[in-house]
Amino acid sequence: MLRGLATLVCFQGIGEAVVYLSDMPIPGPVIGMVLLFATLQLTGTETPEWLGETGHFMIRWLSLMFLPACTGLFFLPDITTDQWLPIIGAMFLGTLLTMAASGYLMHRLMPDPDGDSQ
């Protein structure tokens, strides 16, 4: 688990450095995960078990990582009182689009269990 966490943090740091040096408007962790994906693809190896276990563990507790951001909204009442409708709309639309995109990708990328063509 520690090896996987160290690898993820290392790639996040590399992504942050790339963003800092290039002044790109993309978050460093996103760049880091793209670089990790590219590294795994270029080496032609499967995802190592230790990295997969760390990723699954972190995804299992992902909702806890959003708690600080959500509770921070309660301490900014002057900003959120007149913008609650756009915030709820963005959350609803973002959730709807994410679910639709995930369903579409799963339909396109997963093999058909019956063997029928799509």
VEXSE-71998 format. One record per atom (N, C-alpha, C): residue number from 1; x, y, z. Coordinates in steps of 0.05 Angstrom, whole numbers, plus 5000, padded with zeros to 4 digits. Layout:
// VEXSE-71998
 seq    u    v    w
 NUM    X    Y    Z
...
***
This chain:
// VEXSE-71998
 seq    u    v    w
   1 5016 4976 5000
   1 5000 5000 5000
   1 5017 5025 5000
   2 5039 5025 5015
   2 5056 5048 5017
   2 5070 5053 4990
   3 5078 5032 4977
   3 5091 5035 4951
   3 5072 5048 4930
   4 5047 5039 4930
   4 5028 5051 4912
   4 5022 5080 4918
   5 5019 5086 4944
   5 5015 5114 4952
   5 5038 5132 4945
   6 5063 5121 4949
   6 5086 5137 4941
   6 5087 5141 4911
   7 5080 5122 4896
   7 5079 5125 4867
   7 5059 5146 4858
   8 5035 5145 4870
   8 5015 5164 4863
   8 5023 5192 4871
   9 5034 5195 4894
   9 5043 5222 4903
   9 5066 5232 4886
  10 5084 5214 4878
  10 5106 5221 4860
  10 5096 5232 4833
  11 5077 5218 4821
  11 5066 5227 4796
  11 5050 5253 4799
  12 5037 5256 4822
  12 5023 5281 4827
  12 5043 5304 4829
  13 5065 5299 4842
  13 5086 5319 4845
  13 5098 5327 4817
  14 5102 5306 4801
  14 5112 5312 4774
  14 5092 5329 4758
  15 5066 5322 4761
  15 5045 5337 4748
  15 5044 5366 4758
  16 5047 5370 4784
  16 5048 5397 4795
  16 5072 5413 4784
  17 5095 5399 4781
  17 5119 5413 4771
  17 5114 5420 4742
  18 5102 5403 4726
  18 5096 5409 4698
  18 5078 5433 4696
  19 5057 5434 4713
  19 5039 5457 4712
  19 5053 5482 4721
  20 5070 5481 4741
  20 5084 5504 4751
  20 5103 5515 4730
  21 5118 5497 4717
  21 5138 5506 4697
  21 5125 5515 4671
  22 5103 5503 4663
  22 5091 5510 4637
  22 5067 5529 4639
  23 5058 5534 4663
  23 5036 5553 4668
  23 5010 5544 4653
  24 5006 5517 4653
  24 4982 5506 4640
  24 4958 5509 4659
  25 4934 5513 4648
  25 4910 5516 4664
  25 4897 5489 4672
  26 4913 5468 4674
  26 4903 5441 4681
  26 4914 5434 4708
  27 4898 5422 4726
  27 4908 5415 4753
  27 4931 5395 4751
  28 4950 5399 4769
  28 4973 5381 4770
  28 4967 5352 4774
  29 4948 5345 4791
  29 4941 5316 4794
  29 4930 5304 4769
  30 4916 5319 4752
  30 4906 5308 4727
  30 4930 5302 4708
  31 4949 5321 4707
  31 4972 5317 4690
  31 4988 5292 4700
  32 4990 5290 4727
  32 5004 5267 4739
  32 4991 5241 4732
  33 4964 5239 4733
  33 4951 5214 4726
  33 4953 5208 4697
  34 4953 5228 4680
  34 4958 5223 4651
  34 4986 5213 4646
  35 5005 5224 4660
  35 5033 5214 4658
  35 5036 5186 4669
  36 5022 5179 4690
  36 5022 5152 4701
  36 5010 5133 4681
  37 4987 5141 4669
  37 4974 5124 4648
  37 4993 5120 4625
  38 5005 5142 4615
  38 5024 5140 4593
  38 5047 5122 4599
  39 5058 5124 4624
  39 5080 5107 4632
  39 5072 5077 4631
  40 5049 5071 4642
  40 5039 5043 4642
  40 5034 5033 4614
  41 5024 5051 4596
  41 5019 5042 4569
  41 5045 5038 4553
  42 5064 5056 4557
  42 5089 5055 4542
  42 5106 5031 4550
  43 5104 5023 4576
  43 5120 5000 4585
  43 5106 4974 4577
  44 5081 4975 4569
  44 5067 4952 4560
  44 5060 4932 4582
  45 5060 4941 4607
  45 5053 4924 4629
  45 5025 4928 4639
  46 5015 4908 4652
  46 4989 4911 4666
  46 4993 4929 4690
  47 4972 4939 4701
  47 4974 4955 4725
  47 4984 4937 4747
  48 5006 4944 4761
  48 5016 4927 4782
  48 4995 4923 4804
  49 4995 4900 4817
  49 4975 4894 4837
  49 4977 4914 4860
  50 5001 4921 4868
  50 5004 4940 4891
  50 4992 4967 4884
  51 4994 4976 4859
  51 4983 5001 4851
  51 4952 5000 4849
  52 4943 4978 4839
  52 4914 4973 4837
  52 4900 4972 4864
  53 4913 4959 4883
  53 4902 4957 4910
  53 4901 4985 4923
  54 4921 5001 4919
  54 4922 5028 4930
  54 4900 5045 4918
  55 4897 5043 4891
  55 4876 5058 4878
  55 4848 5050 4887
  56 4843 5024 4890
  56 4817 5015 4899
  56 4812 5024 4928
  57 4832 5024 4944
  57 4829 5033 4972
  57 4821 5063 4972
  58 4835 5079 4956
  58 4830 5107 4955
  58 4802 5113 4944
  59 4794 5099 4923
  59 4767 5103 4912
  59 4746 5095 4932
  60 4751 5075 4947
  60 4731 5066 4967
  60 4726 5089 4987
  61 4746 5105 4994
  61 4743 5127 5013
  61 4742 5154 5000
  62 4735 5155 4974
  62 4736 5180 4959
  62 4716 5201 4970
  63 4693 5192 4979
  63 4673 5211 4989
  63 4683 5227 5012
  64 4701 5215 5029
  64 4712 5230 5051
  64 4729 5253 5043
  65 4741 5251 5019
  65 4759 5272 5009
  65 4743 5297 5000
  66 4717 5294 4996
  66 4700 5317 4989
  66 4689 5332 5012
  67 4690 5320 5036
  67 4678 5333 5060
  67 4690 5360 5066
  68 4716 5364 5065
  68 4727 5391 5071
  68 4716 5412 5051
  69 4714 5406 5026
  69 4705 5425 5006
  69 4675 5431 5011
  70 4660 5411 5017
  70 4631 5415 5022
  70 4626 5431 5047
  71 4640 5425 5069
  71 4636 5441 5093
  71 4647 5469 5090
  72 4666 5474 5072
  72 4675 5501 5068
  72 4654 5519 5056
  73 4634 5508 5042
  73 4613 5524 5032
  73 4596 5537 5054
  74 4594 5524 5076
  74 4578 5534 5098
  74 4591 5558 5112
  75 4617 5561 5108
  75 4631 5583 5121
  75 4633 5607 5102
  76 4621 5606 5079
  76 4621 5628 5059
  76 4592 5636 5054
  77 4577 5644 5074
  77 4548 5650 5069
  77 4543 5673 5051
  78 4561 5693 5050
  78 4556 5716 5033
  78 4559 5709 5003
  79 4574 5689 4997
  79 4578 5680 4969
  79 4555 5661 4961
  80 4547 5643 4979
  80 4528 5623 4971
  80 4499 5631 4973
  81 4493 5652 4988
  81 4464 5659 4991
  81 4451 5667 4965
  82 4464 5682 4949
  82 4452 5690 4924
  82 4460 5673 4900
  83 4476 5652 4905
  83 4484 5635 4883
  83 4477 5605 4888
  84 4458 5600 4905
  84 4451 5572 4911
  84 4439 5558 4887
  85 4423 5572 4871
  85 4411 5560 4847
  85 4432 5551 4826
  86 4452 5568 4819
  86 4473 5559 4801
  86 4490 5536 4812
  87 4494 5536 4838
  87 4510 5515 4851
  87 4495 5488 4849
  88 4469 5489 4855
  88 4453 5464 4854
  88 4450 5455 4825
  89 4447 5475 4806
  89 4445 5468 4778
  89 4470 5455 4767
  90 4493 5466 4775
  90 4519 5455 4766
  90 4523 5427 4778
  91 4515 5423 4803
  91 4518 5396 4815
  91 4500 5376 4801
  92 4475 5384 4795
  92 4456 5366 4782
  92 4465 5360 4753
  93 4473 5381 4738
  93 4481 5377 4711
  93 4507 5361 4709
  94 4526 5367 4727
  94 4551 5352 4728
  94 4547 5322 4734
  95 4529 5317 4753
  95 4523 5289 4760
  95 4509 5275 4737
  96 4490 5288 4724
  96 4476 5276 4701
  96 4495 5270 4678
  97 4512 5290 4671
  97 4531 5285 4650
  97 4551 5263 4656
  98 4560 5262 4681
  98 4579 5241 4689
  98 4566 5214 4687
  99 4542 5211 4696
  99 4528 5186 4694
  99 4524 5177 4665
 100 4516 5196 4648
 100 4511 5190 4620
 100 4537 5182 4606
 101 4559 5197 4611
 101 4584 5191 4598
 101 4595 5164 4608
 102 4592 5158 4634
 102 4601 5133 4645
 102 4585 5109 4633
 103 4559 5112 4631
 103 4543 5091 4619
 103 4550 5086 4590
 104 4554 5108 4575
 104 4561 5105 4547
 104 4588 5091 4544
 105 4608 5100 4560
 105 4634 5088 4558
 105 4634 5058 4566
 106 4619 5052 4587
 106 4617 5024 4595
 106 4604 5007 4573
 107 4583 5018 4560
 107 4570 5004 4539
 107 4589 4999 4515
 108 4605 5019 4509
 108 4623 5017 4486
 108 4648 5000 4491
 109 4658 5001 4516
 109 4684 4989 4521
 109 4683 4961 4533
 110 4661 4954 4546
 110 4659 4928 4559
 110 4650 4907 4538
 111 4662 4884 4539
 111 4654 4863 4520
 111 4625 4853 4527
 112 4611 4846 4506
 112 4584 4836 4509
 112 4585 4808 4520
 113 4571 4802 4543
 113 4573 4775 4554
 113 4560 4754 4537
 114 4541 4762 4520
 114 4527 4742 4502
 114 4542 4737 4476
 115 4562 4754 4471
 115 4577 4751 4446
 115 4564 4764 4422
 116 4541 4777 4427
 116 4527 4791 4405
 116 4542 4817 4398
 117 4540 4825 4374
 117 4552 4851 4366
 117 4535 4874 4376
 118 4548 4896 4380
 118 4534 4920 4392
 118 4519 4934 4370
***
